């Protein structure tokens, strides 16, 4: 009923818009898959290598098996402590997981 009341130009414009949106979604999914945004969580037991204070809190760093040094915000542990951390694969930030 609504389509009967629309002019031909509006019908073609609406069809073009729907096709354009569908094509954009398909192309975007093929070029940049959305599942790449979801990183695998990695849990690892590591030693605190360094600790420093900033204006917003204390930070630590650890070395992990992926050879990417990780920074931990709000770190309440001391250098040399062994902790379990969780981090996203290939990311530079980690968090301490309490047992």
GUGU-165285 format. One record per residue (C-alpha): x, y, z; residue number from 1; residue in three letters. Coordinates in nm, 4 decimals. Example, Ala and Ser with C-alpha at 12.3 -4.5 7.8 and 13.67 -1.06 7.14 Angstrom:
GUGU-165285
R        xx        yy        zz  pos  code
R    1.2300   -0.4500    0.7800    1   ALA
R    1.3670   -0.1060    0.7140    2   SER
***
This chain:
GUGU-165285
R        xx        yy        zz  pos  code
R    0.0000    0.0000    0.0000    1   UNK
R    0.2779    0.2419    0.0845    2   UNK
R    0.4703    0.1412   -0.2279    3   UNK
R    0.1625    0.2210   -0.4418    4   UNK
R    0.1570    0.5780   -0.3095    5   UNK
R    0.5304    0.6389   -0.3789    6   UNK
R    0.6513    0.7792   -0.7083    7   UNK
R    0.8761    0.5700   -0.9326    8   UNK
R    1.1772    0.7850   -0.8458    9   UNK
R    1.1328    0.7223   -0.4747   10   UNK
R    1.0877    0.3480   -0.5330   11   UNK
R    1.4103    0.3263   -0.7326   12   UNK
R    1.5914    0.5425   -0.4793   13   UNK
R    1.4792    0.3178   -0.1925   14   UNK
R    1.5801    0.0051   -0.3868   15   UNK
R    1.9217    0.1559   -0.4644   16   UNK
R    1.9726    0.2432   -0.0976   17   UNK
R    1.8865   -0.1108    0.0167   18   UNK
R    2.1209   -0.2664   -0.2398   19   UNK
R    2.3972   -0.0225   -0.1466   20   UNK
R    2.3661   -0.1025    0.2260   21   UNK
R    2.3660   -0.4793    0.1596   22   UNK
R    2.6719   -0.4504   -0.0663   23   UNK
R    2.8522   -0.2367    0.1930   24   UNK
R    2.7910   -0.4949    0.4666   25   UNK
R    2.9117   -0.7822    0.2472   26   UNK
R    3.2249   -0.5986    0.1310   27   UNK
R    3.3069   -0.4740    0.4829   28   UNK
R    3.2805   -0.8272    0.6190   29   UNK
R    3.5089   -0.9660    0.3484   30   UNK
R    3.7710   -0.6914    0.3770   31   UNK
R    3.7686   -0.6467    0.7561   32   UNK
R    3.6093   -0.9405    0.9347   33   UNK
R    3.4503   -0.8317    1.2597   34   UNK
R    3.5779   -1.1394    1.4437   35   UNK
R    3.9294   -0.9882    1.4201   36   UNK
R    3.8171   -0.7358    1.6800   37   UNK
R    3.7728   -1.0115    1.9381   38   UNK
R    4.1101   -1.1112    2.0787   39   UNK
R    4.1888   -1.4449    2.2369   40   UNK
R    4.2598   -1.4149    2.6108   41   UNK
R    4.5933   -1.5578    2.7223   42   UNK
R    4.6702   -1.6491    3.0843   43   UNK
R    5.0317   -1.6726    3.1891   44   UNK
R    5.2392   -1.6844    3.5064   45   UNK
R    5.5057   -1.4116    3.4921   46   UNK
R    5.7442   -1.2150    3.7126   47   UNK
R    5.7024   -0.8402    3.7751   48   UNK
R    6.0060   -0.6829    3.6047   49   UNK
R    5.9556   -0.3149    3.6860   50   UNK
R    5.7339   -0.0790    3.8838   51   UNK
R    5.6837    0.2976    3.8694   52   UNK
R    5.4411    0.5629    3.9872   53   UNK
R    5.2508    0.8063    3.7681   54   UNK
R    5.0061    1.0852    3.8495   55   UNK
R    4.7140    0.8416    3.8121   56   UNK
R    4.8524    0.5344    3.9877   57   UNK
R    5.1235    0.2720    4.0082   58   UNK
R    5.2179    0.0704    3.7006   59   UNK
R    5.4197   -0.2489    3.6469   60   UNK
R    5.5589   -0.4243    3.3470   61   UNK
R    5.6103   -0.7935    3.2727   62   UNK
R    5.7663   -0.9941    2.9925   63   UNK
R    5.5439   -1.2604    2.8392   64   UNK
R    5.5999   -1.5542    2.6068   65   UNK
R    5.4862   -1.3568    2.2994   66   UNK
R    5.7883   -1.1206    2.3409   67   UNK
R    5.5617   -0.8161    2.3753   68   UNK
R    5.6240   -0.6354    2.7074   69   UNK
R    5.2964   -0.5841    2.8943   70   UNK
R    5.1996   -0.2873    3.1113   71   UNK
R    4.9759   -0.3379    3.4141   72   UNK
R    4.7781   -0.0426    3.5543   73   UNK
R    4.7081   -0.0042    3.9290   74   UNK
R    4.9740   -0.2583    4.0174   75   UNK
R    4.9925   -0.3405    4.3888   76   UNK
R    5.2702   -0.6014    4.3618   77   UNK
R    5.6466   -0.5613    4.4014   78   UNK
R    5.9306   -0.6236    4.1582   79   UNK
R    6.0174   -0.9947    4.1609   80   UNK
R    5.6673   -1.1142    4.2564   81   UNK
R    5.5336   -1.3964    4.0402   82   UNK
R    5.1721   -1.3347    3.9330   83   UNK
R    4.9200   -1.4707    3.6860   84   UNK
R    4.8202   -1.2188    3.4206   85   UNK
R    4.5523   -1.2110    3.1541   86   UNK
R    4.6070   -1.0277    2.8265   87   UNK
R    4.4672   -1.0157    2.4768   88   UNK
R    4.6780   -1.1891    2.2142   89   UNK
R    4.9325   -0.9447    2.0641   90   UNK
R    4.8247   -0.6634    2.2996   91   UNK
R    5.0535   -0.4489    2.5186   92   UNK
R    4.8328   -0.4305    2.8294   93   UNK
R    4.7647   -0.6987    3.0877   94   UNK
R    4.5832   -0.7350    3.4172   95   UNK
R    4.6710   -0.9348    3.7250   96   UNK
R    4.4334   -1.2221    3.7949   97   UNK
R    4.3905   -1.3034    4.1623   98   UNK
R    4.3910   -1.6773    4.2376   99   UNK
***
